[in-house]
Structures are given as C-alpha cells and as structure tokens.
Amino acid sequence: MKGKRPQNIAALILAAGFSSRMGAFKPLLPFGESSVIETVVNTFRQAGVADIRVVVGWQAERLRPVLDQLQVTVVINERYEEGMFSSVLAGLHSFTEQPEGVLLLPVDTPMVKQTSIKTMLRKFRQTDSAVVYPVFRGRRGHPPLISGKYFDNILAVAGSGTLKSALECLAPAINVEVPDRGVLLDIDTPADYEELNDYRLGKALPTCEDAVALLKDSQPSNKVIQHSLAVATAGRQLADKLNKAGLHLNSTAVEVGGILHDIAKGKPHHARQGAKLMKRYGYPRLAGIIATHMDLIFDDKSTLDEAAIVFLADKLTHEGQIVSVEERFENALQRFSNEPDKVLLIKQRMSSAQRILARISGILGGCHCNDIKLQDYKNFNC
C-alpha cells in the first residue's frame, strides 16, 4: 500500500450555468429543508473537505448572499456563457497554491453521499492516480477527484476542448464502486428534479431493468433468478387485477420487489440482509417489502399492500409454476415434522398467505390465481 497523501483536498462546485432546461435557477431550488447549493456545500463539509469553492456566473448576484452565509470561497467566471468547462478553468486558476487534489461537482448533482466522498478520499490517498471516479453499478458519476499534479494538463486544453476530453487524457484513472445512486443523478429538467426529490424522500424505485441488474450483481444461482422473475411476474399480475378492482397498489413496487426479494439469498437472515442492501442502494421503499417477504403477519386488520402481494406471490410460485398455498408448504411441513418450533413458523407463514389470498378473493369475487400466466417469465421483458 502506498503512503497516505496529505489531506489537502479542495472542492470546486460549478454553479455558473444558465439552468435553461430546468427553467429555474438550480442552485437555489428548494431541496428538503435547505437549497440545492446548501445541500452540496454541507455534504463536502461533512466529508471533511475544508476548502470549498463555488464558481458563479449567471445570476451571481442572487447566489452571492447565500454563499457568503455559507462561508465558502466565491470564484467569478466572467466567461460562463462559454459553458461548464470555462467554470472548471476559472476554478483551477483560483488556486494560488496547488492542492493535492480537487473534487469537481456540478451544483445540480446534490445527492452524492458524504460516505462516497470519504471512500474516494481514502482511495486517492492510497494510490498515485490522476483521477478517481465514483462508480455506481459500473457507471461513472460525479464528482471526479483530480490530482493537483495534473491541473496543468487540463489548463492546457483551454479553448480547444471539454472537461470530458481533458479527463480522458489523464492516466492512471481508477474507478471506486460506491453504493450511491446519487453520483449519477442530476437536475437537467423539472422531471429530473421531481425524481431527485423522490430519491431524497425514499420514494424512488429502480426500473425493472435496474432491478434485474442489481439481482444479477449479487451473483445468485440461476434457480434464484428464475424464481425471482416468476414472483415478479405473478405479483405484477395480482397487483394489476386488484387495481382494476379499485385498489391503488404501486404495481412497479410489487414487480421490482419481486425481482429483488431474494437478492441476499444464501446469507443468514437473507430477508433482513436484502432490506439493508436496498437502503444502501438508495431504495428504502423496497426495504420493507423485502424484509417481510419471508415472514409477514397478516390478519383481518392488516392492509393489503405491496409487501403483502410480494409475500403471497412468493408463496404461490414454485419451480416456475403457480401452486396452491397448501402445496407450497406441504414439503416443508413434512421435512420438519419432528421440529415443533419450525412447524409453528411454517404454519404461521401459511396462515398469512391464506388470509391474504382470502382478502384478494373477496375483492375480486374469487381467487383468480389460476389466471396468472408464468409461461413467459424465463424471457422476462421489462
């Protein structure tokens, strides 16, 4: 392991752009109990970065009072009309003494976790890399951490390139995998802003493509993958039927919950471990669904929600077929017939599944489980 580098790291926040696609000034957009710019500055401070500089240009007069209150260094980019790279150059020129490295973050990427920055700083101190990139599931995000030794390389392309082209010329570059989808999320449009707020509030859901990728990243057996896709298929069909009958279930939550319910299969207390993984990946909404897919107490006062649907779909699905609740538990009851504690637990699970099924039958006017089609689950198409 290399010797540790000094912790002379600065942060450059790029906040000089026009925000034209957003239609509102992005740095001052409300974000939780503060604003976007306050969120970004506080994240760097919490990560231990003391030298924080904000490059301003368009509407600098609106931003300046907030930055003064935050006690950060303000860098004026007189050429902000030329684009983001001009702000990078202005920021690098602002250093009278070269720092060991600089974290470069557009202001519209406010959901990067402080833990991700700390992880990057540790890796930077252990290597001689020109650039350290945070990576989420194989995709590079923000902020790159650039070694001060390579500032001149970037400044040399002034007027003849972009930040991307400048960084591509720097080597060696390393990727640091972080469990932080926030490194990929920015605010270009109002829809992005809404998505980012959902992510902040824990309402965000992965697409089913992302859910399948997350499941496969956990390196499960092919049997687990096929079962998970079958559960997702069954759960989605049940949710759709119930919604047509007047319920308001989130069918996407059911589907991706089904895909990911066994993401930690093979680990002790895999439901609990799977829930923790969902929180790490930024999907706390799925944590409750996954945590209860094995054991869910359902009685007459319980709510028929997404967790209940995934629980039932898991119990109705066996080796690519829809089976009755009784069939699903028959082998387990026989296998553990001499272990009263396990038999009691199995019967509790079976009872909950039967109660959920009875509730659904009452709403739909019959079971309708025989209508669930699983023949295409092996070619699952999101």
C-alpha positions in Angstrom: 0.0 0.0 0.0 1.3 3.5 -0.9 1.9 6.0 1.8 -1.0 8.3 2.7 -1.3 11.6 0.9 -1.8 14.8 2.8 -5.4 15.7 3.2 -5.1 19.0 1.2 -8.2 18.4 -0.9 -10.4 21.2 -2.2 -13.9 21.1 -3.7 -15.0 23.0 -6.8 -18.8 23.4 -7.1 -19.8 24.6 -10.6 -22.8 26.9 -10.3 -22.3 29.4 -13.2 -24.6 27.9 -15.8 -27.9 29.2 -17.3 -30.2 26.4 -15.9 -32.0 26.8 -19.2 -33.5 23.3 -19.5 -34.7 23.4 -15.9 -36.4 26.8 -16.3 -35.4 27.8 -12.8 -32.1 28.8 -11.1 -30.9 25.4 -10.0 -28.5 26.4 -7.1 -31.4 28.0 -5.2 -34.0 25.3 -5.9 -35.6 24.1 -2.6 -34.2 20.8 -1.5 -35.6 19.4 1.7 -35.1 21.9 4.4 -32.5 23.9 2.5 -31.5 24.6 -1.1 -29.5 22.6 -3.7 -26.4 24.7 -3.1 -26.6 24.4 0.7 -27.0 20.7 0.4 -23.9 20.3 -1.8 -21.7 22.5 0.4 -22.8 20.7 3.6 -22.1 17.3 2.0 -18.5 18.3 1.4 -18.1 19.8 4.9 -19.5 16.6 6.4 -17.0 14.6 4.4 -14.1 16.6 5.9 -13.4 19.0 3.0 -12.5 22.4 4.3 -11.5 24.3 1.1 -14.8 24.7 -0.8 -15.1 27.0 -3.8 -18.2 27.8 -5.8 -17.8 29.1 -9.3 -20.6 31.6 -10.2 -21.6 33.4 -13.3 -25.2 33.7 -14.4 -27.3 35.3 -11.6 -24.3 35.5 -9.4 -25.9 38.4 -7.5 -28.7 36.1 -6.4 -26.3 33.4 -5.2 -23.7 35.6 -3.5 -25.6 36.3 -0.3 -26.2 32.6 0.3 -22.6 31.7 -0.4 -21.4 34.5 2.0 -23.6 33.0 4.7 -22.1 29.5 3.9 -18.6 31.0 4.2 -17.2 29.5 1.1 -14.8 30.9 -1.5 -16.6 32.5 -4.4 -14.9 32.3 -7.8 -16.3 34.6 -10.6 -16.4 33.1 -14.1 -16.7 36.1 -16.4 -16.9 33.7 -19.4 -19.7 31.5 -18.1 -21.5 31.8 -21.5 -18.8 29.5 -23.0 -20.1 26.6 -20.9 -19.1 24.4 -18.0 -15.5 23.9 -19.0 -14.9 27.6 -18.6 -16.0 27.3 -15.0 -13.6 24.5 -14.4 -10.8 26.6 -15.8 -11.8 29.6 -13.7 -11.9 27.4 -10.6 -8.5 25.9 -11.2 -7.0 29.3 -11.9 -8.3 30.4 -8.4 -5.7 28.4 -6.6 -2.6 30.3 -5.6 -1.2 27.2 -4.0 -1.8 23.9 -5.7 -3.9 21.5 -3.6 -3.2 17.8 -3.6 -6.5 17.2 -5.4 -9.8 18.7 -6.2 -13.3 17.3 -6.2 -15.2 18.6 -9.2 -19.0 18.7 -8.8 -21.7 20.4 -10.9 -24.2 22.0 -8.5 -27.1 20.1 -10.0 -25.8 16.8 -8.5 -26.8 17.3 -4.9 -27.5 13.7 -3.7 -23.9 12.5 -3.6 -23.4 10.9 -0.1 -20.6 12.1 2.1 -19.6 8.4 2.6 -18.9 8.2 -1.1 -16.6 11.2 -1.0 -14.8 9.7 2.1 -14.4 6.4 0.2 -12.8 8.3 -2.8 -10.5 10.3 -0.5 -9.2 7.1 1.1 -8.6 5.5 -2.3 -6.9 8.7 -3.5 -4.5 8.7 -0.6 -3.6 5.1 -1.2 -2.7 5.5 -4.9 -0.9 7.7 -7.4 -3.9 8.1 -9.7 -4.5 11.1 -11.8 -8.3 10.8 -11.4 -10.5 8.8 -9.0 -14.1 8.3 -10.3 -17.1 7.2 -8.2 -18.9 4.4 -9.9 -22.4 3.1 -9.3 -23.0 -0.3 -10.9 -20.4 0.2 -13.5 -21.3 3.7 -14.4 -19.0 6.6 -13.7 -20.6 9.6 -11.9 -19.7 12.8 -10.0 -17.6 14.1 -8.5 -14.3 13.1 -10.1 -11.3 13.6 -7.8 -8.4 15.1 -9.8 -4.8 15.1 -8.6 -3.3 18.6 -8.4 -0.3 17.3 -10.3 -2.4 17.3 -13.5 -4.0 20.7 -13.3 -1.6 22.0 -16.0 -2.8 19.2 -18.3 -6.4 20.4 -18.0 -5.5 24.1 -18.3 -3.5 23.3 -21.5 -6.7 22.4 -23.3 -8.3 25.8 -22.6 -10.4 26.9 -25.6 -9.8 23.7 -27.5 -11.6 21.0 -25.6 -14.0 20.0 -22.9 -13.7 18.6 -19.4 -14.5 15.2 -20.6 -11.8 15.2 -23.3 -9.3 16.7 -20.8 -10.1 13.9 -18.2 -9.9 11.2 -20.8 -6.3 12.1 -21.4 -5.3 11.7 -17.7 -3.8 8.4 -16.6 -3.8 6.4 -14.5 -7.5 6.7 -13.6 -9.3 4.4 -11.3 -12.9 3.6 -10.5 -14.2 3.3 -7.0 -17.5 1.4 -6.7 -19.9 3.1 -4.2 -23.4 2.1 -3.1 -24.7 5.5 -4.1 -27.0 6.1 -7.0 -26.8 9.8 -6.2 -23.5 10.0 -8.1 -25.5 9.6 -11.3 -28.5 11.8 -10.6 -28.5 15.4 -11.7 -31.1 18.1 -12.3 -31.4 19.0 -16.0 -35.2 19.2 -16.2 -38.3 19.5 -14.0 -38.8 15.8 -14.3 -35.2 15.2 -13.0 -35.9 17.5 -10.1 -39.0 15.5 -9.2 -37.2 12.2 -9.5 -34.4 13.5 -7.3 -36.8 14.7 -4.6 -38.4 11.3 -4.7 -35.0 9.7 -4.2 -34.3 12.0 -1.3 -37.6 11.1 0.3 -37.0 7.4 -0.1 -39.8 7.1 -2.7 -37.6 6.2 -5.6 -37.8 2.8 -7.3 -35.4 1.2 -9.7 -36.6 0.3 -13.1 -37.2 -3.4 -13.6 -34.1 -3.4 -15.9 -32.0 -1.9 -13.0 -33.6 -4.4 -10.6 -32.6 -7.3 -12.7 -29.1 -5.9 -13.0 -28.9 -5.5 -9.2 -30.1 -9.0 -8.7 -27.5 -10.4 -11.1 -24.8 -8.3 -9.5 -25.4 -10.3 -6.3 -24.3 -13.5 -8.2 -27.3 -15.6 -7.3 -27.9 -19.1 -8.7 -29.9 -19.5 -11.8 -32.7 -21.0 -9.8 -32.9 -17.9 -7.6 -33.0 -15.7 -10.7 -35.8 -17.7 -12.3 -37.8 -17.8 -9.1 -37.4 -14.1 -8.6 -38.6 -13.3 -12.1 -41.6 -15.7 -11.6 -42.5 -13.9 -8.4 -42.3 -10.6 -10.1 -44.5 -11.8 -12.9 -47.1 -13.2 -10.5 -47.0 -10.2 -8.2 -47.4 -7.7 -11.1 -50.5 -9.6 -12.4 -52.1 -9.7 -9.0 -51.5 -6.0 -8.4 -52.9 -5.1 -11.8 -56.0 -7.2 -11.2 -56.6 -5.5 -7.8 -56.0 -2.0 -9.2 -58.7 -2.7 -11.8 -61.0 -3.6 -8.9 -60.3 -0.2 -7.3 -57.2 -0.6 -5.2 -54.2 1.8 -5.5 -51.2 -0.5 -5.4 -47.9 0.5 -6.9 -47.5 -2.3 -9.5 -43.9 -1.2 -10.2 -43.0 -1.6 -6.5 -44.5 -5.1 -6.5 -42.7 -6.0 -9.7 -39.2 -4.8 -8.6 -39.8 -6.0 -5.1 -40.5 -9.5 -6.6 -37.3 -9.3 -8.6 -35.2 -8.3 -5.6 -36.9 -10.1 -2.8 -34.2 -12.9 -2.7 -31.2 -10.6 -3.6 -29.4 -11.8 -0.4 -30.4 -15.4 -0.7 -27.9 -17.8 0.8 -26.9 -15.3 3.5 -28.0 -15.7 7.2 -31.3 -13.8 7.7 -31.4 -13.1 4.0 -34.6 -11.1 4.1 -33.1 -8.7 6.6 -29.8 -8.5 4.7 -31.7 -7.8 1.5 -33.5 -4.9 3.1 -30.2 -3.4 4.2 -28.9 -3.7 0.7 -31.9 -1.8 -0.6 -31.2 1.1 1.8 -27.6 1.1 0.8 -28.6 1.4 -2.9 -31.0 4.2 -2.2 -34.3 2.3 -2.3 -35.6 2.3 1.2 -39.1 2.0 -0.1 -38.3 -1.6 -1.1 -36.6 -2.4 2.2 -39.9 -3.1 3.9 -41.2 -5.3 1.1 -38.0 -7.4 1.1 -37.7 -7.6 4.9 -41.1 -9.2 5.2 -41.2 -11.5 2.2 -40.4 -14.5 4.4 -42.4 -13.7 7.5 -45.4 -11.4 7.4 -48.2 -11.4 10.0 -51.4 -10.7 8.2 -54.8 -10.6 9.9 -58.2 -9.0 9.5 -56.9 -5.6 10.4 -53.8 -5.7 8.1 -53.5 -3.6 5.0 -53.4 -5.3 1.6 -50.3 -3.5 0.4 -47.3 -4.2 -1.9 -45.5 -6.2 0.8 -48.5 -8.5 1.2 -48.7 -9.0 -2.6 -45.0 -9.9 -2.9 -45.3 -12.2 0.2 -48.2 -14.1 -1.4 -46.6 -14.2 -4.9 -43.5 -15.8 -3.3 -45.7 -18.4 -1.7 -47.7 -19.2 -4.8 -44.7 -19.7 -7.0 -42.7 -22.9 -7.1 -40.3 -24.0 -9.8 -42.0 -21.8 -12.5 -45.5 -22.9 -11.7 -48.4 -21.4 -9.8 -49.3 -23.8 -6.9 -51.8 -23.6 -4.1 -50.7 -22.3 -0.7 -51.1 -25.7 0.8 -49.0 -27.3 -1.9 -46.3 -24.7 -1.4 -45.9 -25.6 2.3 -46.5 -29.3 2.1 -42.9 -30.4 1.7 -41.7 -28.1 4.4 -44.2 -29.4 6.9 -43.2 -32.9 6.2 -39.5 -32.2 6.3 -39.6 -30.5 9.7 -42.4 -32.6 11.2 -40.2 -33.5 14.1 -39.2 -29.9 14.9 -42.2 -28.2 16.6 -40.8 -24.7 16.5 -40.2 -24.8 12.8 -43.6 -26.3 12.1 -45.2 -23.5 14.0 -43.3 -20.9 12.0 -44.2 -22.6 8.7 -47.9 -22.7 9.7 -47.8 -19.0 10.6 -46.5 -18.3 7.1 -49.1 -20.5 5.5 -51.8 -18.8 7.5 -50.8 -15.4 6.5 -50.7 -16.4 2.8 -54.2 -17.9 3.1 -55.5 -14.8 4.7 -54.1 -12.6 2.0 -55.5 -14.9 -0.6 -58.9 -14.8 1.1 -58.8 -11.0 1.1 -57.9 -10.9 -2.6 -60.7 -13.4 -3.4 -63.2 -11.2 -1.6 -62.2 -8.2 -3.6 -62.0 -9.9 -7.0 -65.0 -12.2 -6.4 -62.9 -15.4 -6.5 -59.3 -16.5 -6.3 -58.2 -15.7 -9.9 -54.8 -17.2 -9.1 -55.3 -19.8 -11.8 -55.4 -16.9 -14.3 -51.8 -16.0 -13.6 -49.6 -16.8 -16.5 -46.0 -17.6 -15.9 -45.0 -19.2 -19.2 -43.1 -16.2 -20.3 -41.2 -15.4 -17.0 -38.0 -17.1 -18.3 -37.9 -14.5 -21.1 -38.8 -11.7 -18.7 -39.1 -8.5 -20.6 -39.2 -5.2 -18.7 
